Structures are given as structure tokens and as C-alpha cells.
Amino acid sequence: MKRLIFSIIFSLAALFPAISPAGSSAAGNSILPADQVATFSNRVQQDLAARGAQVAIVGRMGRDPAQMPAGINYTHVGFWVYSRITRADGSTGMGYQVYNLYQVDGDRTRSSLIQDSPADFFAGAQRLDAGIIIPDPRLQQKLLRVIASPTYAALHNPRYSVLANPSDPRFQNCTEHTLNVLMAALYDTDNAAQIKANIAAHFEPQAVPIGGLQRLFAPAASQALTTVDHGAQVGTATFGSIARFMQSHDLTAAVYRVTPDRVSRF
């Protein structure tokens, strides 16, 4: 029996690698060479600026997709907002500031809202691959107003779960907070209960296959793997499910992917 338990815990760690620092955590030193990360982050910034994006939803790839559950490629998303920034040398200029929900270092069951730079954002990537959603211009302006308002922080729930149910208020991950902010902008509301009701009515989460024994022993692997906020099926918000929702409601100006050598459709 002990051997079975350890086997299940090990398989959970492999199935849900986003609990690692490369998932939804801030990175200190770059996982990949810093010069490559800087070049890539600048490429993404330049591409967004060339398209006139005031705000975009960007996903990073913290794990090899082969290690992820089917249908999930990006382990972390954040809002990239075109802003006046202060550079390392003290000069100022225009560039992108990234608004993130990150797991707390030392306690993966908690999260905090952090602003950092594009290079910091990609410092947590194990592959330089960005998923990008540019909302339509009207929605961009609505998102900017929410992000600049107290609503952005008010929609944060610090109780973190990798598999947070986006229509349930008990836990949250980075993509769920992104979805909450998106719904606040779409429906012009800061009412958390109404936002959850709208998500339940209109948003299709990404299904995550997980068996009964895996669900039973998930908390033994990490409390951040809890599924107590789910029913019979487990589903969570992901970059892909947010993109599909926005595309199905004609809310996007562009949805695409950037790698070091190409820009392609998502």
C-alpha cells in the first residue's frame, strides 16, 4: 500500500508540474541564458508595440508540453500593459509592464500580485515560446481601466490551487485571476459573485483528466493540488480556454504564438 501511495504521489508531481518554480512563480535568475531571455522578451515587446497593443494577455511555457496534461501548454499568464517604465540606468521611456499573480516563494498554497518586466516574466520559462492574446481595441480600454482600479487587487484570492475551479471562489490561480479581470471588464462590474456567475454561465474551462485515486492523494503531493472545489469533472482556466472564449465572442484583435524564429497562429 505504501508503495502504491508513493507511486501515485510521484505521478501527480509529473502530471501537474506547474507547482514547480517554472509554473506560476517569479523566477530569480533566468532558467535559460539571460541574454537569450532578454532578446526574446524584447522581440515580444516589439511585436506587441508594432501591433499597437495597449494591453495583451501573454502566456509563458514553463514546462515541455509533453510533460503537461493534454491541452495545456502555458503554465503562467499575465497582463502586459504598455506603460511609462524606468530602465535599469534610471532613464524613462515607454515599454510593457507585466501584471502577474505569482505563487509565494516558500508557500505554494499562497499567491500575491506582482508587477515585473518582460525579462523577469520570461526568466521563469524553460522554453522561449509565448502565447499572445490581443483583445479588441474597445476591450483593451476597458481592461486598462480595471487594471488601474482597486478592482484588480480586489479580485485576487491568495489561496492558490494549480487546478482552481474558475467558477468557484475558494481557490485561484494566475489564469483564473486573469479571467476574473476579463469578466469585470466585459460586464462593467466589480461584484465577485456576479463575475463567478458569468464565468459559470459562459466560460468553458479546460478539462483536466485526473483519476479518483489521484484526486484522493493530490494533497499529499502538495496542498496546491487540491480539487475540493470541483465536482465529478476537473476543469480549470488556461491560456487556451481563455483564448477560445474570447475568439468565440469576437473579443480578440489577434491570437498568435511567438518563438525565437517565428510568429505563427495559435
C-alpha positions as CSV (number, residue, x, y, z in Angstrom):
1,M,0.0,0.0,0.0
2,K,2.8,2.4,0.9
3,R,4.5,1.7,-2.5
4,L,1.1,2.5,-4.2
5,I,0.8,5.8,-2.4
6,F,4.3,6.9,-3.2
7,S,3.7,5.9,-6.9
8,I,0.6,8.0,-7.0
9,I,2.3,11.0,-5.4
10,F,5.1,10.7,-7.9
11,S,2.7,10.6,-10.8
12,L,0.9,13.6,-9.5
13,A,4.1,15.6,-9.5
14,A,4.7,14.7,-13.1
15,L,1.1,15.4,-14.1
16,F,1.0,18.8,-12.5
17,P,4.5,20.3,-12.9
18,A,3.1,23.8,-12.6
19,I,3.7,23.6,-8.8
20,S,7.4,24.0,-9.6
21,P,9.1,27.4,-9.7
22,A,8.8,27.4,-13.5
23,G,5.0,27.4,-13.3
24,S,3.3,30.4,-11.7
25,S,6.2,31.6,-9.6
26,A,8.5,34.5,-10.0
27,A,12.0,33.5,-11.1
28,G,15.2,34.9,-9.6
29,N,17.9,34.1,-12.1
30,S,16.9,33.1,-15.6
31,I,16.4,29.3,-16.2
32,L,17.7,29.9,-19.8
33,P,20.7,32.1,-20.7
34,A,19.9,35.6,-19.6
35,D,21.0,37.1,-23.0
36,Q,18.6,34.8,-24.8
37,V,15.7,35.7,-22.4
38,A,16.4,39.4,-22.9
39,T,16.5,39.1,-26.7
40,F,13.3,37.1,-26.7
41,S,11.4,39.4,-24.3
42,N,12.4,42.4,-26.4
43,R,11.1,40.6,-29.5
44,V,7.8,40.0,-27.9
45,Q,7.6,43.7,-26.7
46,Q,8.5,45.0,-30.2
47,D,5.9,42.7,-31.8
48,L,3.2,44.0,-29.4
49,A,4.2,47.6,-29.9
50,A,4.2,47.2,-33.7
51,R,0.6,46.0,-33.4
52,G,-0.4,48.9,-31.2
53,A,-1.3,46.7,-28.3
54,Q,-2.0,48.8,-25.1
55,V,-2.7,45.6,-23.2
56,A,-2.3,41.9,-24.0
57,I,-2.6,38.6,-22.3
58,V,0.7,36.7,-22.6
59,G,1.5,33.1,-21.6
60,R,4.9,31.6,-21.0
61,M,5.9,28.0,-21.3
62,G,7.4,26.9,-18.0
63,R,7.5,23.2,-19.0
64,D,7.9,21.0,-22.0
65,P,4.3,20.5,-23.4
66,A,5.0,16.7,-23.4
67,Q,5.1,16.9,-19.6
68,M,1.8,18.8,-19.3
69,P,-1.8,17.5,-19.3
70,A,-3.4,17.3,-22.7
71,G,-4.5,20.8,-24.0
72,I,-2.3,22.8,-21.6
73,N,0.9,24.4,-23.0
74,Y,1.4,27.6,-21.0
75,T,1.9,27.4,-17.2
76,H,1.6,31.1,-16.4
77,V,-0.1,34.1,-17.9
78,G,-0.1,37.8,-17.1
79,F,-1.3,41.1,-18.5
80,W,1.3,43.1,-20.4
81,V,0.4,46.8,-20.2
82,Y,2.1,49.5,-22.3
83,S,3.3,52.0,-19.7
84,R,6.0,54.5,-18.9
85,I,8.8,52.5,-17.3
86,T,12.0,53.2,-15.6
87,R,15.0,51.5,-17.0
88,A,18.0,50.0,-15.1
89,D,20.1,53.1,-15.8
90,G,17.4,55.4,-14.4
91,S,16.1,56.7,-17.7
92,T,12.4,56.5,-18.5
93,G,10.6,55.5,-21.6
94,M,7.6,53.5,-22.9
95,G,7.5,49.8,-22.7
96,Y,5.5,46.9,-21.2
97,Q,4.9,46.3,-17.5
98,V,3.7,42.8,-16.6
99,Y,0.9,42.3,-14.1
100,N,1.2,38.8,-12.6
101,L,-0.3,36.5,-9.9
102,Y,2.7,34.5,-8.6
103,Q,2.8,31.7,-6.0
104,V,4.6,32.8,-2.8
105,D,8.1,31.6,-2.6
106,G,8.2,29.1,0.3
107,D,4.4,28.6,0.4
108,R,3.0,27.3,-2.8
109,T,-0.5,27.4,-1.4
110,R,-0.5,31.2,-1.3
111,S,-0.1,33.8,-4.1
112,S,0.5,37.5,-4.4
113,L,0.1,40.1,-7.2
114,I,3.4,41.3,-8.6
115,Q,4.4,43.7,-11.3
116,D,7.6,42.9,-13.2
117,S,9.3,43.4,-16.5
118,P,9.1,41.2,-19.7
119,A,12.6,39.8,-19.0
120,D,11.5,38.9,-15.4
121,F,8.4,37.3,-16.8
122,F,10.4,35.1,-19.2
123,A,13.1,34.3,-16.6
124,G,10.7,31.6,-15.4
125,A,10.4,30.0,-18.8
126,Q,12.1,26.7,-19.7
127,R,11.3,27.2,-23.4
128,L,11.1,30.6,-25.2
129,D,7.6,30.3,-26.5
130,A,4.9,32.9,-25.9
131,G,1.2,32.6,-26.4
132,I,-0.4,36.0,-27.0
133,I,-4.0,37.3,-27.0
134,I,-4.5,40.9,-28.0
135,P,-8.1,42.0,-27.1
136,D,-10.0,44.1,-29.5
137,P,-9.4,47.9,-29.0
138,R,-12.6,48.6,-27.1
139,L,-11.9,45.7,-24.6
140,Q,-8.3,46.9,-24.2
141,Q,-9.5,50.2,-22.9
142,K,-12.0,48.5,-20.5
143,L,-9.2,46.2,-19.3
144,L,-6.9,49.1,-18.7
145,R,-9.5,50.8,-16.5
146,V,-10.0,47.7,-14.4
147,I,-6.2,47.0,-14.0
148,A,-5.7,50.6,-12.9
149,S,-8.6,50.5,-10.4
150,P,-8.9,48.9,-6.9
151,T,-11.0,46.1,-8.6
152,Y,-7.8,44.4,-10.0
153,A,-6.5,43.7,-6.5
154,A,-10.0,43.1,-5.0
155,L,-10.4,40.2,-7.4
156,H,-7.3,38.4,-6.0
157,N,-7.8,35.4,-3.8
158,P,-4.4,34.5,-2.2
159,R,-5.5,30.8,-1.6
160,Y,-3.7,29.2,-4.5
161,S,-4.5,26.0,-6.3
162,V,-2.9,24.7,-9.6
163,L,-6.3,23.3,-10.6
164,A,-8.6,26.1,-9.3
165,N,-12.2,25.8,-10.5
166,P,-12.8,29.2,-12.2
167,S,-16.5,29.3,-11.2
168,D,-15.8,28.6,-7.6
169,P,-14.5,31.3,-5.2
170,R,-12.4,29.1,-2.8
171,F,-9.1,29.0,-4.7
172,Q,-7.4,30.8,-7.5
173,N,-4.5,30.6,-9.9
174,C,-3.0,33.1,-12.4
175,T,-5.3,32.2,-15.2
176,E,-8.4,32.5,-13.0
177,H,-7.4,35.9,-11.8
178,T,-6.9,36.9,-15.4
179,L,-10.3,35.6,-16.3
180,N,-11.9,37.4,-13.3
181,V,-10.4,40.7,-14.5
182,L,-11.5,40.0,-18.1
183,M,-15.1,39.4,-16.9
184,A,-15.0,42.5,-14.7
185,A,-14.1,44.5,-17.8
186,L,-16.6,42.8,-20.1
187,Y,-19.6,43.2,-17.7
188,D,-18.5,46.5,-16.1
189,T,-18.8,45.0,-12.6
190,D,-16.6,44.6,-9.5
191,N,-19.1,42.2,-7.9
192,A,-17.2,39.0,-7.4
193,A,-20.4,36.8,-7.1
194,Q,-21.7,38.2,-10.4
195,I,-18.3,37.5,-12.0
196,K,-18.4,33.9,-10.9
197,A,-22.0,33.5,-12.1
198,N,-21.0,34.9,-15.5
199,I,-18.0,32.5,-15.7
200,A,-20.2,29.5,-14.8
201,A,-22.7,30.5,-17.5
202,H,-20.4,31.5,-20.3
203,F,-16.9,30.1,-19.9
204,E,-15.8,26.5,-20.8
205,P,-12.8,25.5,-18.6
206,Q,-10.1,23.2,-19.8
207,A,-10.9,19.7,-18.8
208,V,-8.0,18.0,-16.8
209,P,-8.1,14.2,-16.7
210,I,-7.4,13.0,-13.2
211,G,-8.5,9.7,-11.6
212,G,-10.2,9.2,-8.3
213,L,-7.0,7.9,-6.5
214,Q,-5.0,10.8,-7.9
215,R,-7.6,13.2,-6.5
216,L,-7.6,11.5,-3.2
217,F,-3.8,11.7,-2.8
218,A,-3.2,15.0,-4.5
219,P,-3.0,17.0,-1.2
220,A,-0.3,14.6,-0.1
221,A,1.8,15.7,-3.1
222,S,1.0,19.4,-2.5
223,Q,-1.8,21.3,-0.9
224,A,-1.7,23.4,-4.1
225,L,-3.1,20.4,-6.0
226,T,-6.4,20.3,-4.1
227,T,-9.5,19.5,-6.1
228,V,-12.1,20.0,-3.4
229,D,-13.6,22.9,-5.3
230,H,-14.5,20.6,-8.2
231,G,-17.4,18.3,-8.9
232,A,-17.1,15.0,-10.8
233,Q,-15.1,16.6,-13.5
234,V,-12.0,18.7,-13.0
235,G,-11.6,21.8,-15.2
236,T,-9.5,25.0,-14.8
237,A,-8.9,28.2,-16.7
238,T,-5.9,28.1,-19.1
239,F,-4.4,30.3,-21.7
240,G,-6.1,28.1,-24.4
241,S,-9.5,28.2,-22.8
242,I,-9.4,32.0,-22.3
243,A,-8.3,32.3,-26.0
244,R,-11.2,30.1,-27.1
245,F,-13.7,32.0,-25.0
246,M,-12.6,35.4,-26.4
247,Q,-12.4,34.2,-30.0
248,S,-15.9,32.7,-29.8
249,H,-17.3,36.0,-28.6
250,D,-15.3,38.1,-31.2
251,L,-13.3,39.8,-28.4
252,T,-9.8,39.5,-30.0
253,A,-7.8,41.5,-32.4
254,A,-5.2,38.7,-32.7
255,V,-4.3,35.4,-31.1
256,Y,-0.9,34.0,-32.0
257,R,2.4,32.5,-30.9
258,V,5.9,33.9,-30.8
259,T,9.1,31.7,-30.7
260,P,12.7,32.9,-31.3
261,D,12.5,32.1,-35.0
262,R,8.9,32.7,-36.0
263,V,5.4,34.2,-35.4
264,S,2.6,31.8,-36.1
265,R,-1.1,31.3,-35.5
266,F,-2.1,29.8,-32.1
